[in-house]
Amino acid sequence: MKKLTKQEYQVLREGATVIEADPFGEKVLLLSDGTYLKLFRARHLLSLARIYPYSKRFIRNAQKLAEKGIPTVTVIELFRIPCIHRTAVHYSPLTGKTLKKLAGNIDLIIINKLGRFIRELHEKGIHFRSLHMGNIVVTPENRLGLIDVADMKIYSKPLDREFRLRNFQHTARYPEDMAALMRFLPGFIQGYQAREGSPFTTDELQDLLTTIYTKQK
């Protein structure tokens, strides 16, 4: 982890655009060269994140996703920035557009592809807690990939039913995402069930997703 002085940090962020911030400060910067800087803070004084910061988790998850063949960001460097009490990951973005930006063009084909993609994540043991359309990118090769990958667990075996349900419930926290999915629910289910060995029957998955959506409305 490279330590940045205040001057080095100011040079790095010169001309940057703030993409995301909260009451505690900047969270994501688009740098002048087109790369990104994601800033992390330890939220509590006594926290595992102070021992193993989220920035390292972000890097580990990006590496594991790449190993599993899931398109994602490319890490350039890890920084510690004492002057702002942050660690940071410098990375190149995943080329393409998020499903959120494509919202007006989301159709049955995309939703079917999304069902296949989420099934692939589940079969590869990937439990992505921030699974929503703002974090799923359609690449120029027409593949789906993931960004903002800090909040994730990757297991050595496929997710069980409980974790898959939790993942669907995470997605349901975003009403616009679920509304788009529900418009083309049969297509999503067809995509998810395309591979053999699903822990859900088709009717069961439809009932589960409809119940989750109804409860979140």
PEGI-V473506 format. One record per backbone hydrogen bond with DSSP energy under -0.5 kcal/mol. NH is the residue of the N-H (numbers start at 1). CO is the residue of the C=O. If there is no record, write none. Layout:
# PEGI-V473506
nh:NH co:CO
nh:NH co:CO
This chain:
# PEGI-V473506
nh:2 co:78
nh:4 co:80
nh:9 co:5
nh:10 co:6
nh:11 co:7
nh:12 co:8
nh:13 co:9
nh:14 co:10
nh:14 co:11
nh:16 co:13
nh:17 co:30
nh:19 co:17
nh:19 co:28
nh:20 co:28
nh:22 co:25
nh:25 co:22
nh:27 co:20
nh:28 co:20
nh:29 co:37
nh:30 co:17
nh:31 co:29
nh:31 co:35
nh:34 co:31
nh:36 co:91
nh:37 co:29
nh:38 co:89
nh:39 co:27
nh:39 co:37
nh:40 co:87
nh:43 co:41
nh:47 co:45
nh:50 co:47
nh:51 co:47
nh:51 co:48
nh:52 co:48
nh:56 co:53
nh:57 co:53
nh:58 co:54
nh:59 co:55
nh:60 co:56
nh:61 co:57
nh:62 co:58
nh:63 co:59
nh:64 co:60
nh:65 co:61
nh:66 co:62
nh:67 co:63
nh:68 co:64
nh:69 co:66
nh:70 co:65
nh:71 co:69
nh:71 co:144
nh:73 co:146
nh:74 co:92
nh:75 co:73
nh:76 co:90
nh:77 co:90
nh:79 co:88
nh:80 co:2
nh:81 co:86
nh:82 co:80
nh:84 co:81
nh:85 co:82
nh:86 co:81
nh:87 co:40
nh:88 co:79
nh:89 co:38
nh:90 co:77
nh:90 co:88
nh:91 co:36
nh:91 co:89
nh:92 co:74
nh:95 co:93
nh:97 co:138
nh:99 co:133
nh:99 co:136
nh:100 co:133
nh:102 co:98
nh:103 co:100
nh:105 co:102
nh:106 co:102
nh:106 co:103
nh:111 co:107
nh:112 co:108
nh:113 co:109
nh:114 co:110
nh:115 co:111
nh:116 co:112
nh:117 co:113
nh:118 co:114
nh:119 co:115
nh:120 co:116
nh:121 co:117
nh:122 co:118
nh:123 co:119
nh:124 co:120
nh:125 co:122
nh:126 co:121
nh:127 co:125
nh:127 co:153
nh:128 co:126
nh:129 co:127
nh:129 co:151
nh:130 co:151
nh:131 co:128
nh:132 co:130
nh:135 co:132
nh:136 co:133
nh:137 co:135
nh:137 co:145
nh:138 co:97
nh:139 co:137
nh:139 co:143
nh:142 co:139
nh:145 co:137
nh:146 co:71
nh:147 co:135
nh:152 co:150
nh:153 co:127
nh:155 co:125
nh:155 co:153
nh:159 co:122
nh:164 co:160
nh:165 co:161
nh:166 co:162
nh:167 co:163
nh:168 co:164
nh:169 co:165
nh:170 co:166
nh:171 co:167
nh:172 co:168
nh:173 co:170
nh:174 co:171
nh:175 co:173
nh:177 co:174
nh:178 co:174
nh:179 co:175
nh:180 co:176
nh:181 co:177
nh:182 co:178
nh:183 co:179
nh:184 co:180
nh:184 co:181
nh:185 co:182
nh:187 co:184
nh:188 co:184
nh:189 co:185
nh:190 co:186
nh:191 co:187
nh:192 co:188
nh:193 co:189
nh:194 co:191
nh:205 co:201
nh:206 co:202
nh:207 co:203
nh:208 co:204
nh:209 co:205
nh:210 co:206
nh:211 co:207
nh:212 co:208
nh:213 co:209
nh:214 co:210
nh:215 co:211
nh:216 co:212
nh:217 co:213
nh:217 co:214
